[in-house]
Amino acid sequence: MFHATMRSAIEGARTLAQIDHLSRQIWQAHAAETVTDTEAQGLAELLHTRRGAIREAVAPVGIPLGRVTLFPPKRLQRAPERSVAIERRRRLACSGPMPPALASRFTTGQLAVLRIVGDEMARNGACGLCIDAIAARAGVCRRWAQAAIRLAEGDGLLTIQERRHQSRKSDPNLIRIISREWLAWLRRGGRSVAPALFGSIGCTKVRPTDKGDPQERAVDTEPSKELPGRQGRGNGASRPESAWVAGSGSGRRLAR
């Protein structure tokens, strides 16, 4: 009698809560020896089959088909125009984000990402921006930004500090530059310490070009000679009062 009643109850169950209640009744009756082992096993198999059918028929409330969460899908980080993103990352990569010896290890997009990290390091002492913000400022995608930062970490140029929190959303990672060469570059404002091309040691001073008459320059550069009968006063140095040179068919007087 109990076996037949439980079979009809199992077939008429419509929710998982009813299935669980019937399962408890069956095993309580088995413990009281109301049903045999074979009957209890048969009812358990019938419960398992009915439970699977109910689960398949249950539709999630408020969740569209093909999705397992109520939250909207995450949007990909993309620039409005591809040409704008390309121009931005090239400009950042060419602005000198790090010393040339270090910059030669990275691509244009990676240098743009490291430029954003370096600017935040110089401004705040560490980069606490989320990866999406770094990627948007550099004009690259999220994965590209992550790869650039992980590559720089693998080369020993920076460190990444994770800030996880239990039972709530974690904070963005803190990125700190530890490369002495890179830090010195940031302190100098992205300028090299190479010496100037034209220093004061071992260089000849350049004078303005003299556009005068070559013959006049020749007369000016010749040492003055003493003229007989005209002795100077004071220290006895002699100097002609005037000199005449021929140039371009006419005489020119040079005052001393």
C-alpha positions, 0 to 999 in steps of 0.5 A: 500500500505504501509503495503504491502511494509513494509511486503515485506521489512521485509521478505527480510531483511538480517541484524539487521541494516535493521530490526532497520531501518524498525522498525523506519519507521513503527512507524514514519508512525504510528505517521503520521497515515499512518497505523492503530494500528492493521497494526502497531502491525502486522508489529512489530510482524513480525519484532520481528520474523525476528530479532530472525531468523537473530540472530540465523543465525549470526555466531560469527567471529573468535570465535569457536563454544561453546565459548563466548570469543576470549581469550584462555581458562585458563590453570589449575595450575598443576605440571609436575609430581604429585610426585614432587608436593607432595614432595615439599609440604611435605618439606615445611610443615615440615620446620617449617613455623609457631609455632607448636600451630598454625601449628596444625590447618592446613593440609600439603598442607595448611602449604606449602602455608602459608610457601610461605606467611611467607617467602614473609612477612619476605623478603618484609614485605608483600606477593604480589604474585598472587595466581597462583605463590603461588600455584606453589611454594607450589606444590598445586592447585589454589583452595587449595591455596585460601582456605588456605589463607582464612582459615588463615584469618578467624583465625585472623592470616593475612589480605588480602588487595584487589587492584582493578582498574577501567577499567583495570586489578587489582593488586594481593592482599596484604597479611600481617601477623598480628599474634604476635606469628607467627611474633615472630616465623619469626623473630627468623628464625623459631626456638623455644624459649624452654630452652635447655635440659642440662643447667648449673643449677642443673646439674652434670658435666660429666667427662670422664670415667677413664679406669685405674685399679680400685685398682689404682683409689682406692689408688689415692682417699684414703687420704694420711696418715702420716708415723711415722719417716718421717716428711715433711718440711715446713708446717709439712705435711707428704707424702710417697715417694712412694707406692706399690700396687699389681695388676695383679700379679705384683707390680706397683710403683706410683710416688707422 
